[in-house]
Amino acid sequence: MKTSAYYKTKKVTINVLIHIFLLTVAVSCLFPLLWMVSSSLKTQATIFRDMSLWPHQFHFENYYLAWKEGGFGRYFINSIFYTTSVVVSIIIISSMAAYGFSRLKFPGRNILFFMFLAAMMIPIPGSFVPLYVLLNKLHLRNTAIGYILCMVNVGLSTSIFLLKTFFDKMPKELEDAARIDGCSKIGIWWHVALPLAKPVLAVVVVFNALNVWNEYILALIIFDTKSLMPLQVALTTFQGEFITKYPLLMAGLTITALPIIIVYLLMQKYIVKGVTQGAVVG
């Protein structure tokens, strides 16, 4: 007969194996980042000779050179502007649309919602040609507003889906109480729905910020003017026809990754709730 000690030992063994697996996955994910930071502190001559994660000499000047040679200042401001504009626009539009789909009754509601869901299945490169033609006809190509509108369009479908899932689970008693206090539908959306939706909004912010911050191909298609390009374009400065300046490239990649890492860390406590609950009101 199996005793309680046997089951306890079995449970501990399973927990240990799970933790070993999770640690292995974590290390495999973190190693490329550690190697990137380590390589950014080496020289062109030692980056492939010295394979250790701890350089013998730290060359912090690589960050200054990367910022100066890559012209990161202008591109960095552009990416901050694009990312902020797109994320704020998506939060406002998608939350209002999701609340409308969840709470308002109007003809064609389900059809419109399923159209948004269907848009999630279209790969972004598949929309490049129609976007290019549309922006040309609207005289918005090679403009910041044209690029922002395209990126807002890219992130809307997923954001509406996540937020509608949350609003569907939101207790209607909260809205009834708000109506008794004199709130309109817009007031309920602003004062009740959005504050409760913080976990999902955190997921929406990180997902779309990461998408806009890392975008490169669409910017090359829309923009002709170099001064309008986002930060990712600056990284191509270090890749020449015959040689690539790997230490400066790694320093540039580290600079590029830092803002998104900071945003993720600031919203970490909300993200897990938003992903696992989809989200349940807490």
N, C-alpha and C positions, 0 to 999 in steps of 0.2 A: 504494500500500500504506500502510495506516495505521501510523504509528510509535508507539513507547511514549510519546513526548511528547504525541501526540494523546489517548491514553487517559488520561494523567495530567491533561491540561487538562480533559478531559471529567469526570473524577472530581472535580476541584477545583470545577468549575462546578456540578455536582450538589450537592456539599456546601454551597456558598455559598447556593444556592437553598433547600435544606432549612433552613439556619440562619436565613435571612431569613423563611421561613414560620413557623418556630417562634418567632422573636422577635416577629413580628406577633401571633401567638396569645397569647404571654405578655403583651405590652403591652395587648392587648384585655381580658385577664383582670384585670390589675393596675390598669388605669385607674379602674374603679368604686371600688376600695378607696382609691386615691389621692385621688379626688374626694370621697369620704366623709370622709376625714381632713381634707382641705383645707376642706371646708364646715363641719366641726365647729369650726373656728377663726375663722369669720367671724361677722358679725352678721346679724340678720334682714333688715336693710335692704340689706346688700351681697351676700348669698349668691347672688342672681340677677343682680346688676349686675356683680360682679367674677367673671368666669369663669376666672380664672387658677388654677393649682394652688398657687401661692405667694401667700398673702394679704398684703396691704399691712400689715395689723396682725394680730397673733396674739392671739386672745381665749381664753386657756386657762381662764378662769373658766367657760366653757361646760360643761366637764367637771364642775366642782363643782356648778353649777346643775342639770345633768342628773342627777347622783347624788342631790342633795337633793330636787329636785322630783319625780323619778320614783320615789323611795323604793327606790332600787336595792339598798340594804343587805340588806333582808329577802329580796327576790326573788333576789338574787345567791346568798345562802346556800342558798335553796331549790333553785336550779338546780344548784349544786355538789353538794348532797346527792342530788338525783334522778339526776344524771349519773353520779356515783361509784357509787351503789347499783346502777343498771341495768347499767353496764359490768362491774362486778365479778361480778354475778349471771350475766350473759350469758357471760362468760369461763368461769366454773366450770361452768355447766350445759351450754353448747354444746360445750366441750372434752371433758367426760365423755361426752356423747351421741355426739359425732363419733368418739371413740376406741372406744366400744362398737359403733357401726355399722361401723367399719373392722376391728376385731379379733375381736369376739365373734360366734359363730354361734348364732342363736336363731330360732325360727319367726316369720315375718312381718317379718323385718328389712328386706327390700327394700321391702315395702309401706309400712312406717312411714317409711322414708327418703324414698320418693317422695311421701308425704303432706306431709312437711316441704317438699319442693321445690315441690309444688303450692301451698303457702301463700304462696310468694314471688310468685305471680302475682296474688294478691288485693290490690287497692289498699287502703291504710290507711283511707280514708273509707268503704269498703265494709263495714268491721267496726265502725263506730261504734255502730250501733243494737244489735247483739247484745252488744257490750261494755257499753253503758249498761244494758241489761236484766240482764245477768249480774251486774254490780257492784251493782245495786240489790238483787237477790235475796240476794247474799252480804253486804249491808250494808257494802260497801267503797267505794261512791261518796262523793266528797268526803273521801277519806282519802289520805294519802301512799302507803300500801302498795298501795292500789288502782291508783293512777297508775303506780307503779313496776312492778307486775305486768303492766300493759298494755304498757308500753314494753319490758319484757323479752320479752314475747310477740312484739312487732313485730320485734325484732332477732334472734330465735333461728334462724329458717330459713336466712337468708343466712350466719350465723356457723357453723352446723353444716355447711353445704355447703363452705365454705372450709376448715374444719379437717379434715373427712373427706378432702378431696382431698389434704391434706398427709399425714395419717396413713397413707393408702393407699400413699404413696411412701416412707414411713419404713422403713429396712432392718430386717427381723425379727431379724437377728443381734444388734442392740442390745438387743432385748427378751430374747433368749435369754441374753445375758451378764448382764443384770439379774436374771433368774430364778436363775441359778447363784449370784449374790451374795445370794439370799434375798428378792428383792423380790416383793411380791404384785402383782396387776393394778393396784390403786390406787397402789402404790409406783412401778410402771413409768410410769403416767400422770403422776404428780407429778414424779418424778426424771428421767425420760427424755423422755417425749413433750412435756410443756409447755416445758422449756428449749429443745428443738430447734425448737419451733413459734413462736419469737419473731417471725419476719417476718410470719407470718399473724396472730398475736395483735395485732401492731401495727396491721394493717389492720382487724381486728375492733374494736379499741379506738377508732381514729379514726372509723370508719364509724358506730359506735353512739353515740359521744360527740357527734358532729356531729348525729345524728338526734335525740337527747334534748335537746341544748342548744338546738336551733332549733325544737323542738316548741311549738305554740301552740294549734291548734284542739282537739286532744284534751283539753288542760288546761281549756279553756273548757267542754267538755262534762262532764267529770268533777267539776270543782271548783265549789263555790258560795262557799266562803270565800276572800276575797281574799288573806288571809295565806298560803294554801297555793299560790298561783299561781307559775309559774316566771318567769324573768327577762324573757322576750319580752313578757309582759303589761305590764311597766313602760314599754315603748316606746310604747304607746297613750296614755300620759299626755300626750304632747306633741302629740297630734292632737285638736284641738277641733272644735266644730261649724262654726265660721266661720274659724278660723285654725290653721295648723300651725306649731309652733316648730321650724323646720327645723334651725337650728344645734344646738339641744339634742337633737333627734332624731338628728342625725348623730353627735353626741358619745356619745349612748347606744348607737348602733349600733357605734361604735368600741370602747367598753367591752365590749360584748357579744361582739364578734369576737375580742378579744385572747386569752382563755383557749384557744379552739380553735386559734388560730394557734400559740400556745406549745406545745400538745400535739402538733400536727403537726410542728413543728420538732424537738421532742425525739425523735420517733419516725421521723423522715424516713429514716434509714439503713436501717430495717427495712421501711418501707412499699414501696419499689421492689422489694425481693426478694419480698415477700409477694404483690404484684400480678402480677409477671411470671412467677414460678415456680409460684405457687399452693399450696404452695411446695416447691422441691426442698431436701432437707436439705443444709446446707452445713457 
